[in-house]
Amino acid sequence: MIEKISKAAVLDFHLALRFSVASEYAQFYLYAKQRQKGYDGMGELATIKEEFRDVFDKVIEYCKEKEYISEVMAYDIDLIADEVKRL
């Protein structure tokens, strides 16, 4: 799914902007997740994760409207963050 979105973003400026923001959120989330120790910061990490999910949901919604991707089933936001990081 991430590969399809990133390929479509090359040709769609609005998608590229949305995907860029989602990439920044993914990086911030992964950094916060790495730095989190035990229960310290769990609330902040959960908030960052939800913010990332909200931003990524908007990317998916836009892609579905433009028919870049078909219906999306449930996804693991942690795996999405890892995939975005690899790009």
C-alpha positions as CSV (number, residue, x, y, z in Angstrom):
1,M,0.0,0.0,0.0
2,I,2.8,2.5,0.9
3,E,4.5,1.7,-2.4
4,K,1.4,2.5,-4.4
5,I,0.8,5.8,-2.4
6,S,4.5,6.9,-2.9
7,K,4.3,6.2,-6.6
8,A,1.1,8.1,-7.0
9,A,2.6,11.0,-4.9
10,V,5.2,11.6,-7.6
11,L,2.4,12.7,-10.0
12,D,0.0,14.3,-7.5
13,F,1.3,17.4,-5.7
14,H,-1.6,17.4,-3.1
15,L,-0.9,13.8,-2.3
16,A,2.8,14.5,-2.1
17,L,2.2,17.2,0.5
18,R,-0.1,14.9,2.5
19,F,2.3,12.0,2.3
20,S,5.2,14.3,3.3
21,V,3.4,15.3,6.5
22,A,2.5,11.7,7.2
23,S,6.2,10.8,6.8
24,E,7.2,13.4,9.3
25,Y,4.6,12.1,11.8
26,A,5.9,8.5,11.2
27,Q,9.5,9.6,11.9
28,F,8.4,11.5,15.1
29,Y,6.3,8.6,16.3
30,L,9.1,6.0,15.7
31,Y,11.6,8.3,17.5
32,A,9.2,8.7,20.5
33,K,8.6,5.0,20.5
34,Q,12.3,4.3,20.6
35,R,12.9,6.8,23.4
36,Q,10.0,5.7,25.6
37,K,11.0,3.6,28.6
38,G,8.6,1.6,30.7
39,Y,5.5,3.4,31.6
40,D,7.1,6.9,31.5
41,G,5.7,8.8,28.6
42,M,3.0,6.2,27.6
43,G,0.3,8.9,27.4
44,E,2.4,11.1,25.1
45,L,3.3,8.1,22.9
46,A,-0.3,7.2,22.6
47,T,-1.2,10.7,21.6
48,I,1.6,10.9,19.0
49,K,0.5,7.5,17.7
50,E,-3.2,8.7,17.3
51,E,-2.0,11.9,15.6
52,F,0.0,9.8,13.1
53,R,-3.0,7.5,12.6
54,D,-5.2,10.6,11.9
55,V,-2.8,12.0,9.4
56,F,-2.3,8.7,7.6
57,D,-6.1,8.1,7.5
58,K,-6.4,11.4,5.6
59,V,-3.8,10.2,3.1
60,I,-5.7,7.0,2.6
61,E,-9.0,8.9,2.3
62,Y,-7.5,11.1,-0.4
63,C,-6.0,8.1,-2.2
64,K,-9.4,6.3,-2.2
65,E,-11.1,9.5,-3.6
66,K,-8.6,9.7,-6.4
67,E,-8.8,5.9,-6.9
68,Y,-5.1,5.4,-6.4
69,I,-5.9,2.6,-4.0
70,S,-9.0,0.5,-3.5
71,E,-10.8,-0.2,-0.2
72,V,-8.3,-0.5,2.7
73,M,-8.9,-3.1,5.4
74,A,-7.6,-2.5,8.9
75,Y,-3.9,-1.8,9.1
76,D,-1.2,-1.8,11.7
77,I,0.0,1.7,12.2
78,D,3.4,0.5,13.5
79,L,4.0,-1.5,10.3
80,I,3.0,1.6,8.3
81,A,5.4,3.8,10.2
82,D,8.2,1.3,9.5
83,E,7.4,1.1,5.8
84,V,7.2,4.9,5.5
85,K,10.6,5.1,7.2
86,R,12.2,2.8,4.7
87,L,11.2,5.1,1.8
